[in-house]
Amino acid sequence: MNNADWANKDFYKVLGVAKDADAATIKKAYRKLARANHPDGHPGDTAAEERFKEVAEAYDVLGDAAKRKQYDEMRSMFASGGFPGGFPGGFGGPSTGSGTGAGRPGGQGFDIGDLFGDLFGGRGGGFGGRARAPRPSRGADLETETTLSFTDAIDGTTIALRLSSDAPCPTCSGTGGKPGTRPHICPECEGSGMVVSSVGGAFSMNETCPVCHGRQLVYDEACPTCHGSGRGTSDRTIQARIPAGVKDGQRIRLKGKGAAGDQGGPNGDLFVTVRVRPHKLFGRKGDSLTLDVPVSFDEAALGAEIKVPTLGGSPVTLRVPPGTPNGRVMRVRGRGVPRRDGTRGDLLVTIDVQVPATLGDDARAAVEAYRAANHGVDPRAGLVS
């Protein structure tokens, strides 16, 4: 289809709607016509198939607000003769008119592809067959895992990560051409970077051009390193800062540490999933550290002052009140996990009253005396009535 055909197509007429129809009206009209002309309902009817394609083509433009706006502007300018130099022989390319109105200053012709090259996205950009420079594209995001010790996860650390990722070929910088050779417009896609393939006969879809791989340009000689693909592999080691207080299974985003972008585009991000090895003494509950501390029966019954360890710090003295039961949780403030605001959580100490497995003679005599002194006291009296 040449450029003038696009300007002359009346997509509103194809769908049977007014030019000021809203999006809902356009969608409703498209669905009705698509159902009525679907190839599945008219096997072997080439006229219905062509009608179905026309309806789909019209809705592709009018159903997209940005495309519709460009289409309306293009038709309005064409109807009013508003393009510089007129349209001898159709749109696009240098104007053959003369005088100051023949084109751009300096004698260059007016190319409608500069205005509407993105509208239809077909071969050659839809208008004029003019290839545009490939746009910068963001690099891919990468995923990796690392395992930390419990202490490093709590305090934060810097680790080295070895990464392998897809990247622009270092020889041709992603162009796919042998350095020093000249590029020209891809003959397969005519510079659009995309080709149209048929799906099931009645449908079509855009695919990346297999010749230029979407770069729109090809070279007389392919790059000897990547053989024209423009891609290579990047192996690198980066230093990554893991923040204090990271949890087991937490996913950390390192901005700009992912794969390199194409055509000067930004790098992607790196997502690191952290695994934390357990500690032989400490556990974690939210922003608090947990610790089980054994105490003897007499310490729990009579009370005591005991020393308990802290993670990465000096031990602290904890006062156990008389009559402390097994399983009581005592709090040591400010000795837990660092928070983002600079404060720390607490250390939660669980009292574990120890029962001796064996008793010496003196200890047995003392326990028997204790039993005698508490004769008649039944701790299970409330269980059985």
Backbone hydrogen bonds, N-H to C=O, Kabsch-Sander energy under -0.5 kcal/mol:
donor,donor_aa,acceptor,acceptor_aa,energy
6,W,2,N,-1.0
7,A,3,N,-1.4
8,N,4,A,-2.2
9,K,5,D,-1.3
11,F,9,K,-0.8
14,V,10,D,-1.8
15,L,11,F,-1.8
16,G,12,Y,-1.0
17,V,12,Y,-2.3
21,A,18,A,-1.6
26,I,22,D,-2.1
27,K,23,A,-2.4
28,K,24,A,-2.3
29,A,25,T,-2.3
30,Y,26,I,-2.3
31,R,27,K,-2.4
32,K,28,K,-2.0
33,L,29,A,-2.3
34,A,30,Y,-2.9
35,R,31,R,-2.2
36,A,32,K,-1.9
37,N,33,L,-1.7
38,H,34,A,-0.6
38,H,35,R,-0.6
41,G,38,H,-1.5
42,H,38,H,-0.6
42,H,39,P,-0.8
45,D,42,H,-2.2
46,T,44,G,-1.1
49,E,45,D,-1.9
50,E,46,T,-2.4
51,R,47,A,-2.3
52,F,48,A,-2.5
53,K,49,E,-2.0
54,E,50,E,-2.3
55,V,51,R,-2.3
56,A,52,F,-2.3
57,E,53,K,-2.6
58,A,54,E,-2.4
59,Y,55,V,-2.4
60,D,56,A,-1.9
61,V,57,E,-1.0
61,V,58,A,-0.5
62,L,58,A,-2.8
63,G,59,Y,-2.3
64,D,61,V,-1.1
65,A,63,G,-0.6
68,R,64,D,-3.0
69,K,65,A,-2.0
70,Q,66,A,-2.0
71,Y,67,K,-2.7
72,D,68,R,-2.8
73,E,69,K,-2.2
74,M,70,Q,-2.6
75,R,71,Y,-2.4
76,S,72,D,-2.2
77,M,73,E,-2.3
78,F,74,M,-2.2
79,A,75,R,-2.5
80,S,76,S,-1.6
81,G,77,M,-0.5
81,G,78,F,-0.8
82,G,77,M,-2.8
85,G,101,G,-0.7
86,G,83,F,-1.5
90,G,87,F,-1.8
102,A,99,G,-1.6
103,G,100,T,-0.5
104,R,108,Q,-3.3
107,G,104,R,-1.5
112,I,110,F,-0.6
114,D,111,D,-2.1
115,L,112,I,-1.2
116,F,112,I,-2.7
117,G,113,G,-1.4
119,L,116,F,-1.7
124,G,189,C,-1.5
125,G,122,G,-1.8
126,G,123,R,-1.3
129,G,124,G,-0.8
130,R,124,G,-0.7
130,R,127,F,-0.9
131,A,129,G,-0.5
132,R,191,G,-0.7
137,S,262,D,-1.9
139,G,266,P,-2.8
142,L,269,D,-2.6
144,T,271,F,-2.1
146,T,273,T,-2.0
148,L,275,R,-3.1
153,A,149,S,-2.1
154,I,150,F,-1.7
155,D,151,T,-2.7
156,G,152,D,-2.3
157,T,242,I,-1.8
159,I,240,A,-2.8
161,L,238,I,-2.8
163,L,161,L,-0.6
163,L,236,R,-3.4
165,S,234,S,-2.1
167,A,232,G,-2.5
169,C,230,G,-2.1
173,S,169,C,-1.6
174,G,169,C,-0.6
175,T,172,C,-1.4
178,K,221,E,-2.8
181,T,178,K,-2.3
184,H,218,V,-2.6
186,C,216,Q,-2.1
190,E,186,C,-1.3
191,G,186,C,-0.6
192,S,189,C,-1.2
195,V,207,E,-2.8
197,S,195,V,-0.5
197,S,205,M,-2.8
199,V,203,F,-3.5
200,G,198,S,-0.5
202,A,200,G,-1.4
203,F,199,V,-1.3
205,M,197,S,-2.4
207,E,195,V,-2.8
209,C,193,G,-2.2
213,H,209,C,-1.4
215,R,212,C,-1.7
218,V,184,H,-2.8
220,D,182,R,-1.0
223,C,176,G,-2.0
227,H,223,C,-1.7
229,S,226,C,-1.5
232,G,167,A,-3.5
234,S,165,S,-3.4
235,D,233,T,-0.6
236,R,163,L,-2.5
236,R,234,S,-0.5
238,I,161,L,-2.5
240,A,159,I,-3.1
240,A,238,I,-0.6
242,I,157,T,-3.4
242,I,240,A,-0.6
245,G,153,A,-1.4
246,V,153,A,-1.3
246,V,243,P,-1.0
249,G,274,V,-3.4
250,Q,247,K,-1.9
252,I,250,Q,-0.6
252,I,272,V,-3.1
254,L,252,I,-0.5
254,L,270,L,-3.5
255,K,253,R,-0.7
257,K,254,L,-1.6
258,G,268,G,-2.7
259,A,140,A,-2.1
261,G,265,G,-0.6
262,D,137,S,-1.9
265,G,262,D,-1.8
268,G,259,A,-2.6
270,L,254,L,-2.3
271,F,142,L,-2.9
272,V,252,I,-3.0
272,V,270,L,-0.6
273,T,144,T,-2.6
273,T,271,F,-0.6
274,V,250,Q,-2.7
274,V,272,V,-0.6
275,R,146,T,-2.8
277,R,148,L,-2.8
279,H,282,F,-0.7
283,G,290,T,-2.1
285,K,288,S,-3.0
288,S,285,K,-2.0
289,L,346,D,-2.2
290,T,283,G,-1.9
291,L,348,L,-2.2
292,D,281,L,-0.5
293,V,291,L,-0.5
293,V,350,T,-2.6
295,V,352,D,-2.1
297,F,354,Q,-0.5
300,A,296,S,-2.2
301,A,297,F,-2.5
302,L,298,D,-3.2
303,G,299,E,-1.6
304,A,320,V,-2.1
306,I,304,A,-0.5
306,I,318,L,-2.9
308,V,316,V,-2.8
310,T,313,G,-0.6
312,G,310,T,-0.8
313,G,310,T,-0.9
316,V,308,V,-2.6
318,L,306,I,-3.7
320,V,304,A,-3.8
320,V,318,L,-0.6
323,G,300,A,-1.1
324,T,300,A,-1.8
324,T,321,P,-1.1
327,G,351,I,-3.4
328,R,325,P,-1.4
330,M,328,R,-0.5
330,M,349,V,-3.5
332,V,347,L,-2.9
333,R,331,R,-0.6
335,R,332,V,-1.0
336,G,345,G,-2.5
337,V,287,D,-2.3
339,R,343,T,-3.4
342,G,339,R,-1.5
345,G,337,V,-2.3
347,L,332,V,-2.9
348,L,289,L,-3.4
348,L,346,D,-0.6
349,V,330,M,-3.6
349,V,347,L,-0.7
350,T,291,L,-2.8
350,T,348,L,-0.6
351,I,328,R,-3.1
351,I,349,V,-0.5
352,D,293,V,-2.6
353,V,351,I,-0.6
354,Q,295,V,-3.1
364,R,360,G,-2.9
365,A,361,D,-2.4
366,A,362,D,-2.1
367,V,363,A,-2.4
368,E,364,R,-2.6
369,A,365,A,-2.1
370,Y,366,A,-2.0
371,R,367,V,-2.5
372,A,368,E,-2.3
373,A,369,A,-2.2
374,N,370,Y,-1.3
375,H,372,A,-1.3
377,V,374,N,-2.1
378,D,376,G,-0.8
381,A,378,D,-1.6
383,L,380,R,-1.8
384,V,380,R,-1.0
